[in-house]
Amino acid sequence: MKTKITVNSNGSLKVEGDLLVVDAQGNEYNLQGREVVSFCRCGLSQNKPFCDGSHRNHFEHNAVAFDLPPKKV
């Protein structure tokens, strides 16, 4: 399955697929078999990098897809 990332309006980044999540030193987070996780975008989570719902009523972003500028060569 191709990895799917959903940018939720006013919320997290939901990631679905066969996941390997590592910290800056390359240490793997134990996802306990999860194939869906949500990452914090607001900075308020007590469970960073994962979302714990702390963004409710504190984070506004209307997620609407757009085209990125051309890739630099």
C-alpha positions as CSV (number, residue, x, y, z in Angstrom):
1,M,0.0,0.0,0.0
2,K,1.3,3.4,-0.9
3,T,1.8,5.7,2.1
4,K,-1.1,8.2,2.4
5,I,-0.7,11.5,4.3
6,T,-3.9,13.5,5.0
7,V,-3.5,17.1,6.0
8,N,-6.5,17.6,8.3
9,S,-8.1,21.1,8.6
10,N,-7.4,22.6,12.0
11,G,-5.5,19.4,13.1
12,S,-2.9,16.8,12.5
13,L,-1.2,15.1,9.7
14,K,-2.8,11.6,9.4
15,V,-0.3,9.0,8.0
16,E,-1.5,5.6,6.8
17,G,0.5,2.7,5.4
18,D,3.5,0.5,6.3
19,L,5.2,2.9,8.6
20,L,8.7,3.3,10.0
21,V,9.0,6.4,12.2
22,V,12.4,7.3,13.5
23,D,13.8,10.2,15.7
24,A,16.7,12.5,14.6
25,Q,19.2,9.9,15.7
26,G,17.6,7.1,13.7
27,N,16.0,5.4,16.7
28,E,12.7,3.7,15.8
29,Y,9.4,4.6,17.6
30,N,7.5,1.5,18.6
31,L,4.2,1.9,16.9
32,Q,2.8,-1.3,18.4
33,G,1.7,-2.5,15.0
34,R,-0.2,0.6,14.1
35,E,-0.7,1.3,10.4
36,V,-2.3,4.8,11.0
37,V,-0.8,7.5,13.2
38,S,-1.4,11.3,13.4
39,F,1.4,13.8,13.8
40,C,1.1,17.1,15.7
41,R,1.2,20.3,13.6
42,C,0.2,22.8,16.3
43,G,3.1,22.2,18.8
44,L,0.7,21.8,21.8
45,S,0.7,18.0,22.0
46,Q,2.2,16.4,25.2
47,N,2.9,13.3,23.1
48,K,5.0,14.9,20.3
49,P,5.6,14.1,17.6
50,F,2.2,12.4,17.7
51,C,-1.1,14.3,18.0
52,D,-3.0,14.0,21.3
53,G,-5.9,16.3,20.3
54,S,-4.5,19.4,22.2
55,H,-5.0,21.5,19.0
56,R,-8.8,21.7,19.5
57,N,-9.8,25.3,19.5
58,H,-6.2,26.5,19.4
59,F,-5.1,25.8,15.8
60,E,-6.6,27.1,12.6
61,H,-5.5,25.9,9.1
62,N,-8.0,25.2,6.3
63,A,-6.3,22.4,4.4
64,V,-6.8,22.8,0.7
65,A,-4.5,21.1,-1.9
66,F,-2.5,23.2,-4.3
67,D,0.3,22.7,-6.8
68,L,3.8,23.3,-5.6
69,P,6.2,25.4,-7.8
70,P,8.3,23.5,-10.2
71,K,11.1,21.4,-8.7
72,K,14.5,23.1,-8.8
73,V,17.1,21.4,-11.0
